[in-house]
């Protein structure tokens, strides 16, 4: 058998499927898809604490100090 003309990237194919699924769910309205994605990111961000990352946790002191 011959080589395929194009190689199919599995990751890109999965991403395309997810994007198309979102567009289908919003009747092709790209702005509604973007709004949904932004809301999902905002929701996820609210659940993540960045205190550890930014070093903004209160300073810990040893007992007796």
PDB file of N, CA, C and O in Angstrom:
ATOM      1  N   UNK A   1       0.839  -1.182   0.000  1.00  0.00           N
ATOM      2  CA  UNK A   1       0.000   0.000   0.000  1.00  0.00           C
ATOM      3  C   UNK A   1       0.883   1.243   0.000  1.00  0.00           C
ATOM      4  O   UNK A   1       2.006   1.223   0.503  1.00  0.00           O
ATOM      5  N   UNK A   2       0.370   2.295  -0.556  1.00  0.00           N
ATOM      6  CA  UNK A   2       1.112   3.543  -0.611  1.00  0.00           C
ATOM      7  C   UNK A   2       0.991   4.347   0.675  1.00  0.00           C
ATOM      8  O   UNK A   2       0.166   4.052   1.539  1.00  0.00           O
ATOM      9  N   UNK A   3       1.822   5.355   0.779  1.00  0.00           N
ATOM     10  CA  UNK A   3       1.798   6.259   1.925  1.00  0.00           C
ATOM     11  C   UNK A   3       0.620   7.220   1.796  1.00  0.00           C
ATOM     12  O   UNK A   3       0.287   7.641   0.688  1.00  0.00           O
ATOM     13  N   UNK A   4      -0.013   7.571   2.910  1.00  0.00           N
ATOM     14  CA  UNK A   4      -1.097   8.564   2.829  1.00  0.00           C
ATOM     15  C   UNK A   4      -0.538   9.919   2.400  1.00  0.00           C
ATOM     16  O   UNK A   4       0.603  10.259   2.710  1.00  0.00           O
ATOM     17  N   UNK A   5      -1.345  10.671   1.696  1.00  0.00           N
ATOM     18  CA  UNK A   5      -0.929  11.993   1.224  1.00  0.00           C
ATOM     19  C   UNK A   5      -0.654  12.903   2.412  1.00  0.00           C
ATOM     20  O   UNK A   5       0.322  13.653   2.407  1.00  0.00           O
ATOM     21  N   UNK A   6      -1.507  12.844   3.430  1.00  0.00           N
ATOM     22  CA  UNK A   6      -1.335  13.649   4.638  1.00  0.00           C
ATOM     23  C   UNK A   6      -1.278  12.724   5.840  1.00  0.00           C
ATOM     24  O   UNK A   6      -1.999  11.728   5.909  1.00  0.00           O
ATOM     25  N   UNK A   7      -0.415  13.064   6.786  1.00  0.00           N
ATOM     26  CA  UNK A   7      -0.454  12.315   8.035  1.00  0.00           C
ATOM     27  C   UNK A   7      -1.468  13.004   8.949  1.00  0.00           C
ATOM     28  O   UNK A   7      -1.522  14.232   9.026  1.00  0.00           O
ATOM     29  N   UNK A   8      -2.249  12.210   9.624  1.00  0.00           N
ATOM     30  CA  UNK A   8      -3.279  12.757  10.496  1.00  0.00           C
ATOM     31  C   UNK A   8      -2.697  12.865  11.903  1.00  0.00           C
ATOM     32  O   UNK A   8      -2.309  11.866  12.508  1.00  0.00           O
ATOM     33  N   UNK A   9      -2.645  14.077  12.403  1.00  0.00           N
ATOM     34  CA  UNK A   9      -2.156  14.307  13.759  1.00  0.00           C
ATOM     35  C   UNK A   9      -3.311  14.027  14.717  1.00  0.00           C
ATOM     36  O   UNK A   9      -4.342  14.697  14.672  1.00  0.00           O
ATOM     37  N   UNK A  10      -3.131  13.045  15.572  1.00  0.00           N
ATOM     38  CA  UNK A  10      -4.199  12.619  16.472  1.00  0.00           C
ATOM     39  C   UNK A  10      -4.613  13.748  17.418  1.00  0.00           C
ATOM     40  O   UNK A  10      -5.802  13.935  17.674  1.00  0.00           O
ATOM     41  N   UNK A  11      -3.650  14.492  17.933  1.00  0.00           N
ATOM     42  CA  UNK A  11      -3.957  15.579  18.866  1.00  0.00           C
ATOM     43  C   UNK A  11      -4.751  16.666  18.165  1.00  0.00           C
ATOM     44  O   UNK A  11      -5.743  17.156  18.706  1.00  0.00           O
ATOM     45  N   UNK A  12      -4.329  17.050  16.967  1.00  0.00           N
ATOM     46  CA  UNK A  12      -5.040  18.083  16.218  1.00  0.00           C
ATOM     47  C   UNK A  12      -6.438  17.617  15.855  1.00  0.00           C
ATOM     48  O   UNK A  12      -7.390  18.396  15.905  1.00  0.00           O
ATOM     49  N   UNK A  13      -6.560  16.356  15.493  1.00  0.00           N
ATOM     50  CA  UNK A  13      -7.869  15.807  15.156  1.00  0.00           C
ATOM     51  C   UNK A  13      -8.816  15.854  16.360  1.00  0.00           C
ATOM     52  O   UNK A  13      -9.990  16.193  16.218  1.00  0.00           O
ATOM     53  N   UNK A  14      -8.300  15.512  17.541  1.00  0.00           N
ATOM     54  CA  UNK A  14      -9.115  15.557  18.761  1.00  0.00           C
ATOM     55  C   UNK A  14      -9.530  16.988  19.079  1.00  0.00           C
ATOM     56  O   UNK A  14     -10.672  17.237  19.467  1.00  0.00           O
ATOM     57  N   UNK A  15      -8.598  17.928  18.915  1.00  0.00           N
ATOM     58  CA  UNK A  15      -8.905  19.335  19.171  1.00  0.00           C
ATOM     59  C   UNK A  15      -9.967  19.841  18.191  1.00  0.00           C
ATOM     60  O   UNK A  15     -10.904  20.534  18.586  1.00  0.00           O
ATOM     61  N   UNK A  16      -9.813  19.490  16.919  1.00  0.00           N
ATOM     62  CA  UNK A  16     -10.806  19.893  15.919  1.00  0.00           C
ATOM     63  C   UNK A  16     -12.190  19.353  16.268  1.00  0.00           C
ATOM     64  O   UNK A  16     -13.196  20.045  16.106  1.00  0.00           O
ATOM     65  N   UNK A  17     -12.231  18.127  16.744  1.00  0.00           N
ATOM     66  CA  UNK A  17     -13.505  17.515  17.129  1.00  0.00           C
ATOM     67  C   UNK A  17     -14.136  18.262  18.310  1.00  0.00           C
ATOM     68  O   UNK A  17     -15.345  18.493  18.326  1.00  0.00           O
ATOM     69  N   UNK A  18     -13.316  18.637  19.296  1.00  0.00           N
ATOM     70  CA  UNK A  18     -13.832  19.375  20.460  1.00  0.00           C
ATOM     71  C   UNK A  18     -14.357  20.742  20.048  1.00  0.00           C
ATOM     72  O   UNK A  18     -15.412  21.174  20.513  1.00  0.00           O
ATOM     73  N   UNK A  19     -13.617  21.424  19.172  1.00  0.00           N
ATOM     74  CA  UNK A  19     -14.055  22.745  18.698  1.00  0.00           C
ATOM     75  C   UNK A  19     -15.363  22.620  17.931  1.00  0.00           C
ATOM     76  O   UNK A  19     -16.288  23.405  18.139  1.00  0.00           O
ATOM     77  N   UNK A  20     -15.438  21.629  17.041  1.00  0.00           N
ATOM     78  CA  UNK A  20     -16.660  21.442  16.261  1.00  0.00           C
ATOM     79  C   UNK A  20     -17.834  21.092  17.161  1.00  0.00           C
ATOM     80  O   UNK A  20     -18.963  21.518  16.916  1.00  0.00           O
ATOM     81  N   UNK A  21     -17.564  20.310  18.209  1.00  0.00           N
ATOM     82  CA  UNK A  21     -18.611  19.955  19.155  1.00  0.00           C
ATOM     83  C   UNK A  21     -19.146  21.194  19.869  1.00  0.00           C
ATOM     84  O   UNK A  21     -20.355  21.328  20.062  1.00  0.00           O
ATOM     85  N   UNK A  22     -18.252  22.094  20.260  1.00  0.00           N
ATOM     86  CA  UNK A  22     -18.686  23.339  20.899  1.00  0.00           C
ATOM     87  C   UNK A  22     -19.499  24.193  19.936  1.00  0.00           C
ATOM     88  O   UNK A  22     -20.535  24.746  20.304  1.00  0.00           O
ATOM     89  N   UNK A  23     -19.021  24.294  18.705  1.00  0.00           N
ATOM     90  CA  UNK A  23     -19.767  25.075  17.712  1.00  0.00           C
ATOM     91  C   UNK A  23     -21.148  24.475  17.468  1.00  0.00           C
ATOM     92  O   UNK A  23     -22.129  25.211  17.358  1.00  0.00           O
ATOM     93  N   UNK A  24     -21.237  23.161  17.382  1.00  0.00           N
ATOM     94  CA  UNK A  24     -22.529  22.505  17.186  1.00  0.00           C
ATOM     95  C   UNK A  24     -23.465  22.767  18.361  1.00  0.00           C
ATOM     96  O   UNK A  24     -24.660  22.995  18.174  1.00  0.00           O
ATOM     97  N   UNK A  25     -22.913  22.732  19.570  1.00  0.00           N
ATOM     98  CA  UNK A  25     -23.730  22.949  20.763  1.00  0.00           C
ATOM     99  C   UNK A  25     -24.282  24.370  20.826  1.00  0.00           C
ATOM    100  O   UNK A  25     -25.310  24.615  21.457  1.00  0.00           O
ATOM    101  N   UNK A  26     -23.587  25.313  20.163  1.00  0.00           N
ATOM    102  CA  UNK A  26     -24.021  26.714  20.178  1.00  0.00           C
ATOM    103  C   UNK A  26     -24.563  27.148  18.817  1.00  0.00           C
ATOM    104  O   UNK A  26     -24.577  28.334  18.489  1.00  0.00           O
ATOM    105  N   UNK A  27     -25.005  26.174  18.040  1.00  0.00           N
ATOM    106  CA  UNK A  27     -25.605  26.446  16.728  1.00  0.00           C
ATOM    107  C   UNK A  27     -24.707  27.304  15.839  1.00  0.00           C
ATOM    108  O   UNK A  27     -25.194  28.174  15.118  1.00  0.00           O
ATOM    109  N   UNK A  28     -23.404  27.060  15.890  1.00  0.00           N
ATOM    110  CA  UNK A  28     -22.461  27.766  15.028  1.00  0.00           C
ATOM    111  C   UNK A  28     -22.103  29.165  15.485  1.00  0.00           C
ATOM    112  O   UNK A  28     -21.394  29.872  14.770  1.00  0.00           O
ATOM    113  N   UNK A  29     -22.564  29.587  16.640  1.00  0.00           N
ATOM    114  CA  UNK A  29     -22.294  30.939  17.147  1.00  0.00           C
ATOM    115  C   UNK A  29     -20.934  30.968  17.841  1.00  0.00           C
ATOM    116  O   UNK A  29     -20.804  30.555  18.994  1.00  0.00           O
ATOM    117  N   UNK A  30     -19.918  31.463  17.120  1.00  0.00           N
ATOM    118  CA  UNK A  30     -18.550  31.480  17.648  1.00  0.00           C
ATOM    119  C   UNK A  30     -18.435  32.364  18.892  1.00  0.00           C
ATOM    120  O   UNK A  30     -17.672  32.046  19.803  1.00  0.00           O
ATOM    121  N   UNK A  31     -19.181  33.464  18.940  1.00  0.00           N
ATOM    122  CA  UNK A  31     -19.120  34.338  20.117  1.00  0.00           C
ATOM    123  C   UNK A  31     -19.645  33.623  21.361  1.00  0.00           C
ATOM    124  O   UNK A  31     -19.110  33.809  22.454  1.00  0.00           O
ATOM    125  N   UNK A  32     -20.671  32.819  21.205  1.00  0.00           N
ATOM    126  CA  UNK A  32     -21.204  32.055  22.331  1.00  0.00           C
ATOM    127  C   UNK A  32     -20.184  31.015  22.806  1.00  0.00           C
ATOM    128  O   UNK A  32     -20.060  30.759  24.004  1.00  0.00           O
ATOM    129  N   UNK A  33     -19.456  30.421  21.857  1.00  0.00           N
ATOM    130  CA  UNK A  33     -18.412  29.458  22.216  1.00  0.00           C
ATOM    131  C   UNK A  33     -17.311  30.148  23.007  1.00  0.00           C
ATOM    132  O   UNK A  33     -16.857  29.627  24.026  1.00  0.00           O
ATOM    133  N   UNK A  34     -16.883  31.308  22.547  1.00  0.00           N
ATOM    134  CA  UNK A  34     -15.826  32.057  23.243  1.00  0.00           C
ATOM    135  C   UNK A  34     -16.292  32.434  24.641  1.00  0.00           C
ATOM    136  O   UNK A  34     -15.530  32.315  25.600  1.00  0.00           O
ATOM    137  N   UNK A  35     -17.525  32.885  24.765  1.00  0.00           N
ATOM    138  CA  UNK A  35     -18.063  33.249  26.079  1.00  0.00           C
ATOM    139  C   UNK A  35     -18.057  32.043  27.017  1.00  0.00           C
ATOM    140  O   UNK A  35     -17.687  32.163  28.185  1.00  0.00           O
ATOM    141  N   UNK A  36     -18.463  30.895  26.510  1.00  0.00           N
ATOM    142  CA  UNK A  36     -18.472  29.666  27.311  1.00  0.00           C
ATOM    143  C   UNK A  36     -17.068  29.313  27.772  1.00  0.00           C
ATOM    144  O   UNK A  36     -16.864  28.956  28.932  1.00  0.00           O
ATOM    145  N   UNK A  37     -16.101  29.410  26.871  1.00  0.00           N
ATOM    146  CA  UNK A  37     -14.714  29.102  27.233  1.00  0.00           C
ATOM    147  C   UNK A  37     -14.178  30.071  28.280  1.00  0.00           C
ATOM    148  O   UNK A  37     -13.479  29.662  29.207  1.00  0.00           O
ATOM    149  N   UNK A  38     -14.502  31.345  28.138  1.00  0.00           N
ATOM    150  CA  UNK A  38     -14.060  32.336  29.125  1.00  0.00           C
ATOM    151  C   UNK A  38     -14.685  32.073  30.488  1.00  0.00           C
ATOM    152  O   UNK A  38     -14.015  32.193  31.514  1.00  0.00           O
ATOM    153  N   UNK A  39     -15.968  31.715  30.503  1.00  0.00           N
ATOM    154  CA  UNK A  39     -16.624  31.392  31.770  1.00  0.00           C
ATOM    155  C   UNK A  39     -15.992  30.166  32.414  1.00  0.00           C
ATOM    156  O   UNK A  39     -15.838  30.112  33.634  1.00  0.00           O
ATOM    157  N   UNK A  40     -15.627  29.185  31.602  1.00  0.00           N
ATOM    158  CA  UNK A  40     -14.984  27.976  32.134  1.00  0.00           C
ATOM    159  C   UNK A  40     -13.629  28.306  32.737  1.00  0.00           C
ATOM    160  O   UNK A  40     -13.272  27.778  33.791  1.00  0.00           O
ATOM    161  N   UNK A  41     -12.870  29.175  32.077  1.00  0.00           N
ATOM    162  CA  UNK A  41     -11.560  29.574  32.601  1.00  0.00           C
ATOM    163  C   UNK A  41     -11.729  30.354  33.897  1.00  0.00           C
ATOM    164  O   UNK A  41     -10.994  30.125  34.857  1.00  0.00           O
ATOM    165  N   UNK A  42     -12.692  31.277  33.936  1.00  0.00           N
ATOM    166  CA  UNK A  42     -12.945  32.049  35.156  1.00  0.00           C
ATOM    167  C   UNK A  42     -13.327  31.137  36.314  1.00  0.00           C
ATOM    168  O   UNK A  42     -12.864  31.322  37.440  1.00  0.00           O
ATOM    169  N   UNK A  43     -14.167  30.163  36.035  1.00  0.00           N
ATOM    170  CA  UNK A  43     -14.609  29.231  37.066  1.00  0.00           C
ATOM    171  C   UNK A  43     -13.433  28.417  37.602  1.00  0.00           C
ATOM    172  O   UNK A  43     -13.311  28.212  38.810  1.00  0.00           O
ATOM    173  N   UNK A  44     -12.579  27.960  36.705  1.00  0.00           N
ATOM    174  CA  UNK A  44     -11.418  27.171  37.113  1.00  0.00           C
ATOM    175  C   UNK A  44     -10.443  28.031  37.925  1.00  0.00           C
ATOM    176  O   UNK A  44      -9.867  27.567  38.909  1.00  0.00           O
ATOM    177  N   UNK A  45     -10.269  29.267  37.509  1.00  0.00           N
ATOM    178  CA  UNK A  45      -9.332  30.164  38.197  1.00  0.00           C
ATOM    179  C   UNK A  45      -9.779  30.443  39.626  1.00  0.00           C
ATOM    180  O   UNK A  45      -8.947  30.565  40.525  1.00  0.00           O
ATOM    181  N   UNK A  46     -11.088  30.543  39.838  1.00  0.00           N
ATOM    182  CA  UNK A  46     -11.608  30.806  41.179  1.00  0.00           C
ATOM    183  C   UNK A  46     -11.324  29.651  42.128  1.00  0.00           C
ATOM    184  O   UNK A  46     -11.228  29.852  43.339  1.00  0.00           O
ATOM    185  N   UNK A  47     -11.192  28.450  41.592  1.00  0.00           N
ATOM    186  CA  UNK A  47     -10.965  27.276  42.427  1.00  0.00           C
ATOM    187  C   UNK A  47      -9.488  27.026  42.723  1.00  0.00           C
ATOM    188  O   UNK A  47      -9.165  26.179  43.555  1.00  0.00           O
ATOM    189  N   UNK A  48      -8.593  27.743  42.062  1.00  0.00           N
ATOM    190  CA  UNK A  48      -7.159  27.525  42.240  1.00  0.00           C
ATOM    191  C   UNK A  48      -6.604  28.613  43.147  1.00  0.00           C
ATOM    192  O   UNK A  48      -6.849  29.799  42.929  1.00  0.00           O
ATOM    193  N   UNK A  49      -5.864  28.204  44.153  1.00  0.00           N
ATOM    194  CA  UNK A  49      -5.228  29.167  45.044  1.00  0.00           C
ATOM    195  C   UNK A  49      -3.843  29.487  44.511  1.00  0.00           C
ATOM    196  O   UNK A  49      -3.031  28.588  44.291  1.00  0.00           O
ATOM    197  N   UNK A  50      -3.578  30.757  44.306  1.00  0.00           N
ATOM    198  CA  UNK A  50      -2.270  31.170  43.828  1.00  0.00           C
ATOM    199  C   UNK A  50      -1.377  31.649  44.970  1.00  0.00           C
ATOM    200  O   UNK A  50      -0.273  32.139  44.729  1.00  0.00           O
ATOM    201  N   UNK A  51      -1.842  31.511  46.201  1.00  0.00           N
ATOM    202  CA  UNK A  51      -1.044  31.936  47.344  1.00  0.00           C
ATOM    203  C   UNK A  51       0.278  31.201  47.440  1.00  0.00           C
ATOM    204  O   UNK A  51       1.302  31.801  47.767  1.00  0.00           O
ATOM    205  N   UNK A  52       0.263  29.923  47.161  1.00  0.00           N
ATOM    206  CA  UNK A  52       1.493  29.152  47.209  1.00  0.00           C
ATOM    207  C   UNK A  52       2.450  29.604  46.115  1.00  0.00           C
ATOM    208  O   UNK A  52       3.660  29.675  46.333  1.00  0.00           O
ATOM    209  N   UNK A  53       1.917  29.904  44.953  1.00  0.00           N
ATOM    210  CA  UNK A  53       2.737  30.262  43.807  1.00  0.00           C
ATOM    211  C   UNK A  53       3.374  31.626  43.993  1.00  0.00           C
ATOM    212  O   UNK A  53       4.544  31.814  43.659  1.00  0.00           O
ATOM    213  N   UNK A  54       2.639  32.557  44.509  1.00  0.00           N
ATOM    214  CA  UNK A  54       3.118  33.932  44.614  1.00  0.00           C
ATOM    215  C   UNK A  54       3.808  34.230  45.942  1.00  0.00           C
ATOM    216  O   UNK A  54       4.295  35.342  46.147  1.00  0.00           O
ATOM    217  N   UNK A  55       3.855  33.263  46.836  1.00  0.00           N
ATOM    218  CA  UNK A  55       4.511  33.489  48.108  1.00  0.00           C
ATOM    219  C   UNK A  55       3.744  34.443  49.005  1.00  0.00           C
ATOM    220  O   UNK A  55       4.353  35.162  49.797  1.00  0.00           O
ATOM    221  N   UNK A  56       2.451  34.468  48.902  1.00  0.00           N
ATOM    222  CA  UNK A  56       1.652  35.407  49.691  1.00  0.00           C
ATOM    223  C   UNK A  56       1.020  34.770  50.910  1.00  0.00           C
ATOM    224  O   UNK A  56       0.124  35.345  51.527  1.00  0.00           O
ATOM    225  N   UNK A  57       1.478  33.608  51.247  1.00  0.00           N
ATOM    226  CA  UNK A  57       0.951  32.981  52.456  1.00  0.00           C
ATOM    227  C   UNK A  57       1.554  33.670  53.674  1.00  0.00           C
ATOM    228  O   UNK A  57       2.670  34.184  53.592  1.00  0.00           O
ATOM    229  N   UNK A  58       0.860  33.695  54.779  1.00  0.00           N
ATOM    230  CA  UNK A  58       1.430  34.335  55.971  1.00  0.00           C
ATOM    231  C   UNK A  58       2.731  33.626  56.371  1.00  0.00           C
ATOM    232  O   UNK A  58       2.880  32.415  56.208  1.00  0.00           O
ATOM    233  N   UNK A  59       3.640  34.406  56.888  1.00  0.00           N
ATOM    234  CA  UNK A  59       4.920  33.837  57.296  1.00  0.00           C
ATOM    235  C   UNK A  59       4.698  32.882  58.466  1.00  0.00           C
ATOM    236  O   UNK A  59       3.945  33.172  59.395  1.00  0.00           O
ATOM    237  N   UNK A  60       5.358  31.763  58.397  1.00  0.00           N
ATOM    238  CA  UNK A  60       5.263  30.783  59.478  1.00  0.00           C
ATOM    239  C   UNK A  60       6.332  31.090  60.505  1.00  0.00           C
ATOM    240  O   UNK A  60       7.467  31.405  60.148  1.00  0.00           O
ATOM    241  N   UNK A  61       5.980  31.002  61.774  1.00  0.00           N
ATOM    242  CA  UNK A  61       6.960  31.225  62.837  1.00  0.00           C
ATOM    243  C   UNK A  61       7.111  29.967  63.657  1.00  0.00           C
ATOM    244  O   UNK A  61       6.187  29.163  63.769  1.00  0.00           O
ATOM    245  N   UNK A  62       8.279  29.810  64.224  1.00  0.00           N
ATOM    246  CA  UNK A  62       8.521  28.661  65.079  1.00  0.00           C
ATOM    247  C   UNK A  62       7.826  28.865  66.405  1.00  0.00           C
ATOM    248  O   UNK A  62       7.604  29.996  66.835  1.00  0.00           O
ATOM    249  N   UNK A  63       7.478  27.744  67.063  1.00  0.00           N
ATOM    250  CA  UNK A  63       6.825  27.861  68.359  1.00  0.00           C
ATOM    251  C   UNK A  63       7.797  28.537  69.323  1.00  0.00           C
ATOM    252  O   UNK A  63       9.002  28.289  69.302  1.00  0.00           O
ATOM    253  N   UNK A  64       7.238  29.385  70.153  1.00  0.00           N
ATOM    254  CA  UNK A  64       8.041  30.061  71.162  1.00  0.00           C
ATOM    255  C   UNK A  64       8.588  31.389  70.689  1.00  0.00           C
ATOM    256  O   UNK A  64       9.215  32.098  71.475  1.00  0.00           O
ATOM    257  N   UNK A  65       8.381  31.749  69.455  1.00  0.00           N
ATOM    258  CA  UNK A  65       8.886  33.049  68.970  1.00  0.00           C
ATOM    259  C   UNK A  65       7.823  34.106  69.082  1.00  0.00           C
ATOM    260  O   UNK A  65       8.059  35.260  68.724  1.00  0.00           O
TER     261      UNK A  65
END
